Amino acid sequence: MKLIRAITWGIALAILIFFETSILLFGFKLNPENYVYYIIHIPLLIIFTLLCSLSYFWKKEIKGSLLHGFLVGIIFVLITILINAIITIPLFIKDYAFLLRTDIILGELLIVFLTTLVGWAKR
């Protein structure tokens, strides 16, 4: 596994999610209590995750496998949690319980699942 490459694409994914969520929350005034938020957020999360996962596995020398995709997905999730804990929560949310919300955990599981599938498809 190319750790620096995985971290770089994990940071890219976290930045994409941050900007998308910021636009939904502050630009369109949608909040997670509104189902429209999820109708927009989930497809974008899938697109961003697939984009970053496919970009990670793009090079020919990177061999894909189910385990490799799973590990890259775990790195992506750890990076997003770290960025949320360092930047998003202290500056905007003010409550670290945010990381334990069901929708956040389901989104993280979706990231791991999709990245695992991309790794498996690359084999």
N, C-alpha and C positions, 0 to 999 in steps of 0.2 A: 504494500500500500504506500502511496505517496502522501505522507502526512501533511507536508506543507501545502500540497495541492488541495487536499481535503479541507484543511483549515481555511485556505483562501476562498474556496467555493462555499464553505459554511458561512464565512463572513459576508460574502455576496448575497447568499440566501437571507441572512438575518437583515441586511440592509434593505433588500427588496421588500421583505415582509414589514419592516418598520415603516418604510415610506407608504406602502399600500395601506397599512392599518391607520397611519396618520391621516392620509387623505380621506379614508372612510370616516374616521372619528371626527376630525376637525374640519375637513373640506365639505363633506356631505352631511355632517351632523348625525351620522348613524352611530348607534351604540350597540354593544353586544346583546342588549335586551331585545333589540329589534331583529326579527328574523331576516329582514332584507340584508342586514350586515353579513350574515352567514351565506346568503344566496350569492353575494358578490365575493366574499372572502375565500370560501372554500375552493371554488374553481381557480381563483388566482393563486392560492397556496399550492394547488396541484400543478399549475403551469410553472410557477417559480421553482418548485422542488424538482420537477422533471427537467427544467432548463439547467439548473445547477448540477443535477446528477448526471445528465447526459454530457455536460461540459467536463465534468470530472473524468468520466470514462471515455472521452473522445479519442485520446491518443492510442495508437496501436499497441504500444508497449505496456499499457495498463491492462492486465488480465482481469476479467470480471468473473465473479462467482457469487453465489448466494451469500456466503459469509462476508466476502469483500464488500458487497453492497450494504449488508447489514451494518458492518463496522463504519463505513462512510456515513450511513444514516445516523448512527450514534454520535459520530463526530459533529455532523451538522446540527443535531439537537443540542449537544453540549455547548457548541458555539452560540446558538440562539439563546439558550438559558443564560450563559455567561454575559452576553451583551445585554439581555433584558435585566439581569441582576445589577450590572454595573452602570448602565446608562438609562434605560427606559423606566425602570421602577423608581429610582431615586429622583429623577427629574420630572416625571409625568404622573406616575400612578401612586407612589408613596406607600404602597402596601405590598409586602413580599408574598402575601397569601395569593396574589395574582398568579404566581407560578403553579399553584395547586388547583386552579379552576379547571373544571371538567373540559371546557372547550379548548383550553391551552394544552392540556395533556393529550386530548384526542388529536389535535393538530400535530403535536410532536410524534405521536404514534403513526400518523399519516405520513409524515416526513420519512420516518424509518422504513415504513412499508414500501413507499414508492421508490426510495433509494435502493432498497433490497431487490425490488423487481428489476430496476435498471441494471444493477450489478449482475443479477441472474441472466438477464437477456444478453448481456455483453459476452458471456462465456463462450 
